[in-house]
Amino acid sequence: MTNDELKASYVVIRHNVRTYESAGVVEVVKGRANAESTLKKFENEQSSADRHEGWRYFLEKSTLKAGTDPTEATELRQAELESRESKATQDAGPNGGGFSR
């Protein structure tokens, strides 16, 4: 692993692949290996009924500090996503990023 992967923070996010609903951040950890281990822990503890309903976990690199409260981390992540989306919309211009003739 690279030095960045060892030092970076990762969020474990719970989401539903059927409904596209996000349950938000469930944990913030330091290092890719720790994140992958934490992800496996959540998957192993997950009930088959929960999995059948479509709930899954995935990792995302983050600027959040490891150990951040999951509720706070979810709010901060959502605000960051909205900010990026707003910026992308503004950068697209009046044509929505399309081509003018």
C-alpha positions as CSV (number, residue, x, y, z in Angstrom):
1,M,0.0,0.0,0.0
2,T,1.1,3.5,-0.6
3,N,1.8,5.9,2.2
4,D,-1.3,7.9,1.2
5,E,-3.5,4.7,1.6
6,L,-2.0,4.1,5.0
7,K,-2.6,7.7,6.3
8,A,-5.8,8.6,4.5
9,S,-9.3,8.4,6.2
10,Y,-12.0,6.3,4.7
11,V,-15.8,6.3,5.4
12,V,-17.8,3.1,5.4
13,I,-21.2,4.0,3.9
14,R,-24.4,1.9,4.0
15,H,-26.7,2.1,1.1
16,N,-29.5,0.2,-0.6
17,V,-28.8,-1.1,-4.1
18,R,-32.5,-1.6,-4.8
19,T,-33.9,1.7,-3.6
20,Y,-30.8,3.9,-3.9
21,E,-31.4,5.0,-0.4
22,S,-28.4,5.9,1.7
23,A,-28.2,5.2,5.4
24,G,-25.1,7.4,5.6
25,V,-21.7,6.9,7.1
26,V,-21.5,4.1,9.6
27,E,-17.8,4.5,10.5
28,V,-14.7,6.7,9.7
29,V,-11.4,4.9,9.9
30,K,-7.8,5.6,9.2
31,G,-5.9,3.6,6.5
32,R,-7.1,1.5,3.6
33,A,-6.4,-1.8,5.3
34,N,-8.4,-0.8,8.4
35,A,-11.2,0.4,6.2
36,E,-11.3,-2.9,4.3
37,S,-11.3,-4.8,7.5
38,T,-14.1,-2.7,8.9
39,L,-16.1,-3.1,5.8
40,K,-15.7,-6.9,6.0
41,K,-16.8,-6.8,9.7
42,F,-20.0,-5.0,8.8
43,E,-20.7,-7.4,5.9
44,N,-20.1,-10.5,8.2
45,E,-22.4,-9.1,10.9
46,Q,-25.1,-8.3,8.4
47,S,-28.2,-10.5,8.5
48,S,-29.2,-12.4,5.4
49,A,-32.6,-10.6,5.5
50,D,-30.9,-7.2,5.6
51,R,-28.7,-8.2,2.6
52,H,-31.7,-9.6,0.7
53,E,-33.5,-6.2,1.2
54,G,-30.6,-4.7,-0.8
55,W,-28.4,-3.1,2.0
56,R,-24.7,-3.0,1.1
57,Y,-21.6,-1.2,2.3
58,F,-18.9,0.6,0.4
59,L,-15.7,2.6,1.1
60,E,-15.0,6.2,0.1
61,K,-11.8,8.1,0.7
62,S,-12.5,11.1,2.9
63,T,-11.0,14.2,4.5
64,L,-12.9,13.5,7.7
65,K,-10.9,12.6,10.8
66,A,-11.0,8.9,11.8
67,G,-13.3,8.4,14.7
68,T,-15.7,11.2,13.7
69,D,-19.2,10.5,14.9
70,P,-21.2,8.7,12.1
71,T,-24.1,11.1,12.3
72,E,-21.8,14.1,12.1
73,A,-19.8,12.5,9.3
74,T,-23.0,11.8,7.3
75,E,-24.0,15.5,7.6
76,L,-20.5,16.7,6.6
77,R,-20.3,14.3,3.7
78,Q,-23.8,15.4,2.5
79,A,-22.9,19.0,2.7
80,E,-19.7,18.3,0.7
81,L,-21.6,16.4,-2.0
82,E,-24.2,19.2,-2.3
83,S,-21.4,21.8,-2.6
84,R,-19.7,19.8,-5.3
85,E,-23.0,19.3,-7.2
86,S,-23.7,23.0,-6.9
87,K,-20.3,23.9,-8.3
88,A,-20.6,21.4,-11.1
89,T,-24.0,22.9,-12.0
90,Q,-22.5,26.4,-12.0
91,D,-19.5,25.3,-14.1
92,A,-21.9,23.7,-16.7
93,G,-23.2,27.2,-17.5
94,P,-26.6,28.2,-18.9
95,N,-26.7,25.3,-21.5
96,G,-26.2,22.7,-18.7
97,G,-22.9,21.7,-20.1
98,G,-24.4,21.0,-23.5
99,F,-23.1,22.1,-26.9
100,S,-24.4,25.3,-28.5
101,R,-24.9,25.4,-32.2
